[in-house]
Structure formats: structure tokens, C-alpha cells
């Protein structure tokens, strides 16, 4: 069942299922503008009313394509989130900066900028690309060691965010230009640290909370203490949880290790015994946590968006969760 869930600290409800739009930026394979826009338009027809995107996806390609699809909706009828932390500059040289992940991306270079001015400019650039009057949620994108490594640059980026970047986000929220902000990253440690420096509303956790990775007690405890809500992205762990072959999917945006695939097969066996799609269990698992208000699922086709919609509404008997608990998934 898809519900509207309130972000604890602010007056904003979000759908429990949100369309992640990285796939609309030719992630891992090429698609036409019509095909990409059709993913979002098809999702809208199904009933999706939450959309998450980022300047990073295709170097603005996803924001542009999503903005065109959203013109079919009244602005108050959907919830929109994008991200800050990277600015895009025209690329004069040949080749693409991120071609291994996003095919035929726009010819732009990404430059990390977590400063007050950088975040303000990123917000304004996204408003233009999306063609919208406002953005509901801004996430600080890819702060921390997962993106930057354990380097002096990582610490400098974090210091810049704390010294001035959070001030920009607080101003945007105070002025009503956004309703909520937080961090969107592939790690929770930086989120735990950052909660000491700003009153954030929601964290977007990618890859780190799914049927393959379940234990983040310190993170969720601190979210409860600070009244911070959580959205979970990539519940299929880059796709490995919904693939039947080790060569079909990705894990951590790369190839699938054998031990991970073996664990997926163990989980799949439980789901098969109850005649429940493993995708339904993977999608709904994070929402069993009282701190989680939404799951963000990407789609590279209208068929995938439809599958996610169906899985979100699949009735899963309590016996499935008990059986998964028996193999260490709590």
C-alpha cells in the first residue's frame, strides 16, 4: 500500500514510493529523450507523485527530462527533491566526464562545491532546468568518505558545508523556497556526524539499508533523538536483489561478488516459498522501520516503474518477515 507520510520536523508529506530518476539520464544504457520522458509520464499515469533527481545524473540530463514530464502536473500535486553539492560548467574538451555510468550525458564538468554561494547557485540552476517554481527537498549530495575517500579534501568539503553551506539551506527553508533539507549519500557515518552541525529534516540513505545490509542502530537512534526522518534509496542494492543471474545486475554500482549473489539466492528462496516477489520484499523492507517515510526506486523503463508500483502494493504475510528474520534479516 502506498501512503503519504509526514516528515517529522516540517509540514510536508511524502509518498512512500518515490520515482528515482537517475535512470532517465542514460544510466548504464542509452535511451532517447522520448523514452526517458516516457518513464516519468508513465509513472505519473500509474499514480506516482514523488520524484527524486540530481544535477549529477547525466550532468543535468535527468533534471531537464524530468522537468518536461512534470509539466503535465499541477505543482501542488507532487513532491520533488533534487540535490546540491556539485556545480556544472560547460565542457570544451572532447569526451565525457562520467561516460562509464551515464551514456551520452550532457557536455558538462562537475565541480564539488558545498559553500553558501555554491548551494544557492545549484538551487537556482536546478529550478531553471526543472522548469518549476519550487523544490520541496534539497539533499546535500555525496558528502563523506564514500564519494571523496579518507582525504584532506573530504574534511575540507565537510568543513565548508558546516561553515556556510548549511546556512544557505537554512535560509532557503526559512524563506519557503524549500520545505526540507538533509543529506543524500551512500553512507550513514557522515549523516551521524552532520546532525551535530545542523537541524536537518530528512536523510536520503542510498545502498546502506536493504535486505543485504540491515544494521545501523546508531544512525537510526540519532535520527530519533534529532527528530529526523529517513528516505531509503536503492532498495534493490543497485539491482542485484531483483536479478536471477550474477551477470545481470550490479552491486555498489559494479559487478556482483559471489558471496553477495549467494545471499540473494538465500533470500529469494524464502520469498519463493511464500510466492512473494523478492522485489516486493526488498521494496517494503525499509518501510517497516518507523523512521523511514519513503523508498526511492529507480527505473530505466516504464515496465520497471510499473513493477515497482505493483511491488509497493503487494500484500506480504507476516510469515515472510519471520522467515527472513530467521536467516538474519531483522
C-alpha positions as CSV (number, residue, x, y, z in Angstrom):
1,X,0.0,0.0,0.0
2,X,1.3,3.4,-0.9
3,X,0.8,6.0,1.8
4,X,1.5,9.7,2.4
5,X,3.9,10.0,5.3
6,X,4.8,13.2,7.2
7,X,8.4,14.3,7.6
8,X,8.6,14.7,11.4
9,X,10.0,18.2,11.7
10,X,8.2,20.1,8.9
11,X,4.8,20.4,7.3
12,X,5.4,18.1,4.4
13,X,4.1,14.7,3.5
14,X,5.9,12.4,1.0
15,X,4.6,9.4,-0.8
16,X,6.0,6.1,0.5
17,X,7.1,5.3,-3.1
18,X,9.2,7.8,-5.0
19,X,10.5,7.6,-8.5
20,X,14.3,7.8,-8.6
21,X,15.3,9.5,-11.9
22,X,18.9,8.6,-12.4
23,X,17.9,6.0,-15.0
24,X,16.3,8.8,-17.1
25,X,19.9,10.1,-17.6
26,X,21.1,7.1,-19.6
27,X,22.5,5.3,-16.6
28,X,24.2,2.2,-17.9
29,X,22.5,2.3,-21.3
30,X,21.3,4.8,-23.9
31,X,17.7,6.0,-24.4
32,X,16.1,8.6,-26.4
33,X,14.5,11.8,-24.9
34,X,11.1,10.3,-25.7
35,X,11.9,7.1,-23.9
36,X,13.3,8.9,-20.9
37,X,10.4,11.3,-20.5
38,X,8.0,8.4,-21.1
39,X,9.3,6.7,-17.9
40,X,8.2,9.7,-15.8
41,X,5.0,10.2,-17.8
42,X,4.1,6.5,-17.5
43,X,4.8,6.7,-13.7
44,X,2.5,9.7,-13.4
45,X,-0.3,7.8,-15.1
46,X,0.2,4.9,-12.6
47,X,-0.1,7.4,-9.7
48,X,3.4,8.3,-8.8
49,X,3.5,11.7,-7.1
50,X,7.1,11.8,-5.7
51,X,10.2,12.3,-7.8
52,X,13.9,12.4,-6.9
53,X,16.6,13.7,-9.2
54,X,20.1,15.4,-9.1
55,X,22.3,17.6,-11.3
56,X,24.9,14.8,-11.2
57,X,22.6,12.4,-13.2
58,X,23.7,12.8,-16.8
59,X,25.2,16.2,-16.0
60,X,21.8,17.8,-15.8
61,X,20.1,15.4,-18.4
62,X,17.8,13.9,-15.8
63,X,16.6,17.2,-14.4
64,X,15.8,18.5,-17.9
65,X,13.9,15.4,-18.9
66,X,12.0,15.1,-15.6
67,X,11.0,18.8,-15.8
68,X,9.4,18.2,-19.2
69,X,7.4,15.3,-17.9
70,X,6.2,17.2,-14.8
71,X,4.7,19.9,-16.9
72,X,1.6,17.6,-17.1
73,X,1.0,18.0,-13.3
74,X,-0.1,20.9,-11.2
75,X,2.8,21.9,-8.9
76,X,0.9,21.2,-5.7
77,X,0.1,17.6,-6.8
78,X,3.6,16.2,-6.4
79,X,6.7,16.2,-4.2
80,X,10.0,17.0,-5.8
81,X,13.6,16.6,-4.5
82,X,16.9,17.3,-6.0
83,X,20.5,17.7,-4.7
84,X,23.2,20.2,-4.2
85,X,27.0,19.9,-3.8
86,X,28.0,19.8,-7.5
87,X,28.0,22.7,-9.9
88,X,28.0,22.1,-13.6
89,X,30.3,24.0,-16.0
90,X,30.4,23.8,-19.9
91,X,32.9,21.2,-21.1
92,X,35.0,22.3,-24.0
93,X,37.2,19.3,-24.4
94,X,36.3,16.1,-26.2
95,X,34.9,13.1,-24.3
96,X,32.6,12.9,-21.3
97,X,33.4,13.2,-17.6
98,X,31.3,10.3,-16.4
99,X,30.6,8.2,-19.5
100,X,31.1,4.9,-17.9
101,X,28.0,5.5,-15.8
102,X,25.9,7.9,-17.8
103,X,26.0,7.4,-21.6
104,X,25.7,10.4,-23.8
105,X,25.5,12.8,-20.8
106,X,25.5,16.5,-21.3
107,X,28.9,18.0,-22.0
108,X,29.4,19.5,-18.6
109,X,32.1,19.2,-15.9
110,X,31.1,18.6,-12.4
111,X,32.8,20.6,-9.7
112,X,32.1,19.9,-6.0
113,X,31.0,23.0,-4.1
114,X,29.4,22.8,-0.7
115,X,29.7,26.5,0.1
116,X,26.9,29.0,0.7
117,X,27.3,30.5,-2.8
118,X,27.6,27.1,-4.4
119,X,24.4,25.7,-2.9
120,X,22.5,28.9,-3.7
121,X,23.6,28.7,-7.3
122,X,22.9,24.9,-7.5
123,X,19.4,25.5,-6.3
124,X,18.8,28.2,-8.8
125,X,20.3,26.2,-11.7
126,X,18.0,23.2,-10.8
127,X,14.9,25.5,-10.7
128,X,15.7,26.5,-14.2
129,X,16.4,23.0,-15.6
130,X,13.4,21.6,-13.9
131,X,11.2,24.5,-15.0
132,X,9.4,24.6,-11.6
133,X,8.5,27.3,-9.1
134,X,10.0,25.4,-6.2
135,X,11.8,22.3,-5.0
136,X,10.4,20.6,-1.9
137,X,13.5,18.9,-0.6
138,X,17.2,19.5,-1.1
139,X,19.8,16.9,-0.3
140,X,23.5,17.6,0.1
141,X,24.8,15.1,-2.4
142,X,27.7,12.7,-1.8
143,X,29.4,14.4,1.1
144,X,31.7,12.0,3.1
145,X,34.3,9.3,2.5
146,X,32.3,7.1,0.2
147,X,32.5,9.8,-2.5
148,X,35.7,11.6,-1.6
149,X,37.8,9.0,0.2
150,X,39.6,9.5,3.5
151,X,41.4,12.5,2.3
152,X,42.0,16.1,3.4
153,X,39.7,17.2,0.6
154,X,36.8,15.2,2.2
155,X,37.3,17.0,5.5
156,X,37.6,20.4,3.8
157,X,34.3,19.7,1.9
158,X,32.6,18.9,5.2
159,X,34.1,22.0,6.9
160,X,32.8,24.2,4.1
161,X,29.3,22.6,4.4
162,X,29.3,23.2,8.1
163,X,30.8,26.7,7.9
164,X,28.5,28.2,5.2
165,X,26.6,25.5,3.2
166,X,24.1,24.7,5.9
167,X,23.4,28.4,6.3
168,X,22.2,28.5,2.7
169,X,19.9,25.6,3.2
170,X,18.5,27.0,6.4
171,X,17.8,30.3,4.6
172,X,16.1,28.5,1.7
173,X,13.9,26.6,4.2
174,X,13.1,29.7,6.3
175,X,12.1,31.7,3.2
176,X,9.8,28.9,2.0
177,X,11.9,28.2,-1.1
178,X,12.3,24.6,0.1
179,X,10.3,22.8,2.8
180,X,13.0,20.4,4.0
181,X,16.7,19.6,3.6
182,X,19.2,16.9,4.6
183,X,22.0,14.7,3.2
184,X,21.8,12.2,0.4
185,X,24.7,9.8,0.4
186,X,25.9,6.2,0.2
187,X,27.0,6.1,3.8
188,X,25.5,6.8,7.3
189,X,28.6,7.8,9.2
190,X,28.7,11.3,7.7
191,X,25.0,11.7,8.4
192,X,25.5,10.9,12.1
193,X,28.4,13.4,12.2
194,X,26.5,16.1,10.4
195,X,23.4,16.0,12.7
196,X,25.6,17.8,15.3
197,X,26.0,20.8,13.0
198,X,22.6,21.5,11.5
199,X,18.9,20.9,12.2
200,X,18.1,18.7,9.2
201,X,14.7,17.2,8.3
202,X,15.4,14.1,6.3
203,X,18.2,11.8,5.3
204,X,18.4,10.0,1.9
205,X,20.3,6.8,2.5
206,X,21.4,5.0,-0.7
207,X,22.6,1.4,-0.7
208,X,23.1,1.2,3.0
209,X,19.7,-0.1,4.2
210,X,18.2,-3.1,2.4
211,X,17.8,-6.8,2.7
212,X,21.6,-7.2,2.3
213,X,22.5,-4.5,4.8
214,X,20.3,-4.1,7.8
215,X,22.2,-2.9,10.9
216,X,22.6,0.8,11.5
217,X,21.4,1.2,15.1
218,X,23.5,4.3,15.9
219,X,22.2,6.1,12.8
220,X,18.5,5.4,13.5
221,X,18.9,6.1,17.2
222,X,20.3,9.6,16.4
223,X,17.6,10.2,13.8
224,X,15.0,9.5,16.5
225,X,16.8,11.8,19.0
226,X,17.0,14.6,16.5
227,X,13.5,14.1,15.1
228,X,14.9,13.4,11.6
229,X,13.1,11.3,9.0
230,X,14.7,8.9,6.6
231,X,14.2,8.1,2.9
232,X,15.8,4.9,1.6
233,X,17.2,4.8,-2.0
234,X,18.4,1.8,-4.0
235,X,16.4,-0.8,-2.0
236,X,17.5,-3.4,-4.6
237,X,21.2,-2.8,-3.9
238,X,21.9,-1.5,-7.4
239,X,19.7,-4.2,-8.8
240,X,21.3,-7.4,-7.5
241,X,18.2,-8.2,-5.4
242,X,15.9,-8.4,-8.4
243,X,18.2,-10.3,-10.8
244,X,18.4,-14.1,-11.2
245,X,21.9,-14.2,-12.7
246,X,25.2,-12.9,-11.2
247,X,26.0,-11.3,-14.6
248,X,22.7,-9.4,-14.9
249,X,22.8,-7.0,-12.0
250,X,25.1,-4.5,-10.3
251,X,26.2,-4.2,-6.7
252,X,27.7,-1.0,-5.4
253,X,27.5,0.2,-9.0
254,X,29.8,-2.6,-10.1
255,X,30.0,-6.3,-10.6
256,X,28.4,-8.7,-8.2
257,X,30.6,-10.7,-5.8
258,X,29.7,-14.4,-5.5
259,X,29.0,-14.2,-1.7
260,X,26.5,-11.4,-2.3
261,X,24.8,-13.3,-5.1
262,X,24.6,-16.4,-2.8
263,X,23.0,-14.3,-0.1
264,X,20.4,-13.0,-2.7
265,X,19.6,-16.6,-3.6
266,X,19.0,-17.4,0.1
267,X,16.6,-14.5,0.4
268,X,14.9,-15.4,-2.9
269,X,14.3,-19.0,-1.6
270,X,12.4,-17.6,1.4
271,X,10.3,-15.4,-0.9
272,X,9.6,-18.2,-3.3
273,X,8.3,-20.4,-0.5
274,X,5.6,-17.8,0.1
275,X,5.1,-17.0,-3.6
276,X,6.2,-13.4,-2.9
277,X,8.4,-11.5,-5.4
278,X,11.7,-10.7,-3.9
279,X,11.4,-7.2,-5.3
280,X,8.3,-6.7,-3.2
281,X,10.1,-7.8,0.0
282,X,13.1,-5.6,-0.9
283,X,11.0,-2.5,-1.6
284,X,8.8,-2.9,1.5
285,X,11.5,-3.9,4.0
286,X,12.8,-0.4,4.7
287,X,9.3,0.9,5.4
288,X,9.0,-1.4,8.3
289,X,11.4,0.9,10.2
290,X,9.4,3.6,11.9
291,X,11.9,6.3,10.9
292,X,11.6,5.6,7.2
293,X,8.9,7.7,5.4
294,X,9.8,6.8,1.8
295,X,11.6,4.4,-0.5
296,X,13.2,5.8,-3.7
297,X,13.2,3.3,-6.6
298,X,14.8,4.0,-9.9
299,X,13.5,2.8,-13.2
300,X,15.1,2.6,-16.7
301,X,11.8,1.7,-18.4
302,X,8.1,2.2,-17.9
303,X,7.9,-1.6,-17.2
304,X,10.3,-1.2,-14.2
305,X,8.3,1.7,-12.9
306,X,5.1,-0.4,-13.1
307,X,6.8,-3.3,-11.4
308,X,7.9,-1.1,-8.5
309,X,4.4,0.3,-8.2
310,X,2.9,-3.2,-8.1
311,X,5.5,-4.5,-5.6
312,X,4.8,-1.5,-3.3
313,X,1.2,-2.7,-3.0
314,X,1.9,-6.4,-2.8
315,X,0.4,-7.9,0.4
316,X,3.3,-9.6,2.2
317,X,2.3,-12.0,5.0
318,X,4.0,-11.7,8.4
319,X,5.4,-15.1,7.9
320,X,7.8,-13.8,5.2
321,X,9.3,-11.3,7.7
322,X,9.6,-14.0,10.3
323,X,11.4,-16.4,7.9
324,X,13.7,-13.6,6.8
325,X,14.4,-12.8,10.4
326,X,15.4,-16.5,10.9
327,X,18.2,-16.0,8.3
328,X,19.5,-12.9,10.0
329,X,17.4,-10.1,8.4
330,X,15.8,-8.1,11.2
